[in-house]
Amino acid sequence: MAHNTAVNLARSNTASGFGFLRGRAGFEIGQSLIGFSSDSTYARALLVGILNTLLVAVTGIFTATIIGFLIGIGRLSRNWLIAKLCTVYVEVFRNIPPLLVIFFWYLGVLSVLPQPRESVGLPFSMYLNNRGLAFPKPIFETGMIAVGIALVIAIVATIIIARWAHKRQAATGQPFHTVWTAIALIVGLPLLVFVVSGFPLTFDVPVAGKFNLTGGSVVGPEFMSLFLALSFYTASFIAEIVRGGIRGVPKGQSEAAGALGLHPSSVTRLVVVPQALRIIIPPLTSQYLNLTKNSSLAIAIGFSDLVAVGGTILNQSGQAIEIVCIWGIVYLSLSILTSLFMNWFNAKMALVER
């Protein structure tokens, strides 16, 4: 294989190595989290693709987890309508290929929205049209650094107080309302610094013109359709994992909690779900990995993720082996990091035997 590769590279006069990454890209990227132009290098283009992939993966995992937990618990609801609606959701999305779900959102929902001049007005100066979602663009001034530092301090203080409250309750049995304390710290402290700093934040609000929108930021329909499709698709599998995990908790736990006078919602939140997490987390990891890898389907609708950007570079430079290696290394690294974090979280949730 190595011999044939070397012969083919020599025949096509293609130099091996990663030196081509310093070359000029010569193409534009529609959505980028960092500055990029056609004069940027191939390396920066790949970085844009990696960041876009991470954006889809992180936001998709967060949204799919919330939807999946709600649907999974809803399937166990005593309300007949809620249980049936959740069942229909799971059976529909679970049995449709993810690429078809992406096309549904891209061609069946977002593409039929009005033109920019007829944009649908939403709260907080947002507009929705077939070119995406336009929203006010934040403009940060110098004082926002102090607000960010205050937020970090508030988060660290919340973690310290939560650990102290846990030890206190274990030793004395007296609970401490960490939720309200956390809200007061995480919201109140940065807000106070924000006011003292003279409100160092302004917004560039999109304005509806005669033919188009001006100002603000726009999230393109490619990202929106990919994000919604992967979130709703993966949530159907997470819902079944959650349902199975809750079913795996002995019924006597709920009955014992009910006998103590706990409200059904408190029984679910404080007794059932914490025990079910020990069953849920291992298969949940696989769904997170699947969502991250399924983000490569973005190439079907033109979203500039790692695979789409890498494919463009491959066509221009002919460096097929190097691009495929970069794809493999990036996805392997993301999968390993996700697995390590979930394994750590699973160990934290495990029962401590004495």
Secondary structure, DSSP 8 states (H G I E B T S, - for coil): -HHHHHHHHHHTT---SSGGGGSB--S--SS-SS---TTSBHHHHHHHHHHHHHHHHHHHHHHHHHHHHHHHHHHT-S-HHHHHHHHHHHHHHHTS-HHHHHHIIIIIIITTS--GGG-EEETTTEEEETTEEEE-EEEE-TTHHHHHHHHHHHHHHHHHHHHHHHHHHHHH-----HHHHHHIIIIIHHHHHHHHTT--EEEE--EE-SSSEESSEEE-HHHHHHHHHHHHHHHHHHHHHHHHHHHTS-HHHHHHHHHTT--HHHHIIIIIHHHHHHHHHHHHHHHHHHHHHHGGGGGGTT---HHHHHHHHHHHH--HHHHHHHHHHHHHHHHHHHHHHHHHHHHHHS----
